[in-house]
Amino acid sequence: QVQLVESRGGLVQPGGSLRLSCAASRIILGTNVMGWYRRAPGKDRELVALISSAGITKYADSVKGRFTISRGSAQNTVYLQMNNLKPEDTAVYYCNGGGSRFDRPGGSWGQGTQVTVSS
């Protein structure tokens, strides 16, 4: 089992920025996709962004042009730079890893970190 440790989220004003990070305890051979999902109050979990070890990315339409996902050189860390945040971005954000596909999450989850966008 891979352990994923996320950085703390926070309260941000609309239009502001925030960067989340997630460190994996190890990389399982054959699993190269890491990323972020989120769950807003009263809504289902949704994909935010994914990245493969080759740097291929996938974003939700709602965050394209505002969020950027990247990986550290050691490949066991993933970052989510969130710019021009909107109130509808308010959610608990979960790091995900241990997967090898873009159409389903991997088997490892972080504990979740709250991001609140409000004035």
N, C-alpha and C positions, 0 to 999 in steps of 0.2 A: 504494500500500500504506500502510495506517495503522500507525504504530508505537504500541504500548501499553506503558507503563512502570508496573510495579506497585510498591507499597511492600513493605517487608520483612515477612514473617510472623513467626513466633516460637513459643516454647514457653509454653504457658499451662496453668494448673492447671484441672481440671474445675470447672465453675461460673464460670470467669473470662470475661473479655471481651477482644476484640481488634477493631481496625478496620483493614481493608484499603482502600487507595486505588489507583486506576488512572487514569493520564492518557493521553489519546490525542493524537497529534501533530496531527491535524486531523480534522474531521468530513466525511465524504463525503456530498454531497447525495443525499438519498433513502435514506440508511441512518441509522436513528434508534434502534436497539436496542443497548444495551450490557449487559454483565452478567458473571457469574462461573460458572465450572464448576470441578469438582474431580475429582481422581483419587486414590483411596486405594490403598494397596499391594494388588496382586492383584485389583483391581476395575476395571471399565470407568469411563470418564469419565462424570460425571453433571452435570446441571444443578443449580446452586445457586439462583441468582436472576437475573432479567432486569428491565430497566426501559427504557421507551421515552422519547422526548423529551417526550411528553405526561404522563409520570409514571405510566403504567400499569405494573404490576409483576406478576411471576410468580415463585413460590417453589416449591422442592421441598417435599413434605409433611414431610420430615424436619427442615426448618429453620424452618417456619412458626411464628411467635410468638417465635422466638429471634433470627433474623437480620433485618436491615433494609437494603434497598438504596436508595440515593439518588444523585442527580446534582447536580453543581455548577451554579451559575448560568450558566457558560459552556458547559455541555452537553458539554464534552469530558473531564470527569472523573466517575468513578463511584466510589462508596464502598460498602463492605459492613461494616456494624456487626454483629458477632457476639457475642451474649450467651449466658450459661448454656451455655458450650461443653462438649461431651461428648467422651470419648475417640474415639467413632466419627466425630467431625468431623475427625480427623487425616487430612490429605491434602495434596497439592500443589494449590493454588488458582490457576486461570488466568483472567485477564481476557479477555473476548471483545468484539469490536466489529466495525463494518463490516457489520452485518446489518440487516434490516428486518422480520424475522419472529420470532415466539416459538417456532416449532416446529423451528427449525434454527439452529445457530450462524452468526455472521458469519464473514467470511474472515480476520479479523485476530486474532492471539493474543498475549498477553503471554508473558514468559519463564517464568512460574510462580513461586510463592512457597510455601514449606513452612509449614504450620501444624500444630503438634503439641500435642495436648491430653493431658497426662499429669501425674500427681502424683509 
